[in-house]
Amino acid sequence: MKQSAGQKGVSEPELYVFDICDTLFYSNTTFDFIKFVLEEKKMVSKCRLFDLYTKRKSPFFLSLYLLQKLTKVDWPKKLCLKLLAGITKEELYLLGEAFENQFLVSRMIAETHQMLERLKEAGKSIVLISASIDPVVAAIASKLKVEYRCSELHYNSRNKFTGNLSREMTGQKLIELRRMLSRHDAPFAVATDNFSDRSLVEAACQRYVVVYNTKAVQFWQGLDAQFIKLSS
């Protein structure tokens, strides 16, 4: 269900930017992908560690949550990524395609996918900008036939994942987008649900925010955005 609102200015966007997690798919794609890989490769002990790091009722998760508040480091994500260390880039990208075909296909958000397809048919330039990781985002972008920018895994000289990121997109989306535009102040549109994307939304000439509850609606009030209301 959509609720119309005014839009900032009348400029035609040079780029249409889409977030991925909970904007295009009902999924935290990084964590869901890690779990998918561990299950596909039957890494039982690592699956148990994944649950320990991510289950909200786990005492260890609560400790990580408190540590994250103190250090500003996403410890569950950091530790879960290390569970994939040693897997080659080639295999991770193949698993990314399988994840997109087998897992994400049933979690597509119709409203935003339809919006993206209408823009494609109109010949608009579209880019996915996400803090999710490259094996996942590359597979999604390939399926949608659009450009992408995302967090990137670090691979060693043998093309094996080291367990670390070489690039973290969290908090860097607007900076990355500015590099893609023809000029610093070129107009762009954005569709996202992320509170952390506020600066990106504020800078856009057209704003579409996915909201799941009253708290989210209140967060985005005053930004002259169009709400895409969904149920969680």
Secondary structure, 3 states (H helix, E strand, C coil): CEECCCCCCCCCCCEEEECCECCCECCCHHHHHHHHHHHHCCCHHHHHHHHHHHCCCCHHHHHHHHHHHHHCCCHHHHHHHHCCCCCEHHHHHHHHHHHHHHCHHHHECHHHHHHHHHHHHCCCCEEEEEEEEHHHHHHHHHHHCCEEEEEEEEECCCCEEEEEEEECCCCCHHHHHHHHCCCCCCCEEEEECCHHHHHHHHHCCEEEEEECCHHHHHHCCCCCCEEEECCC
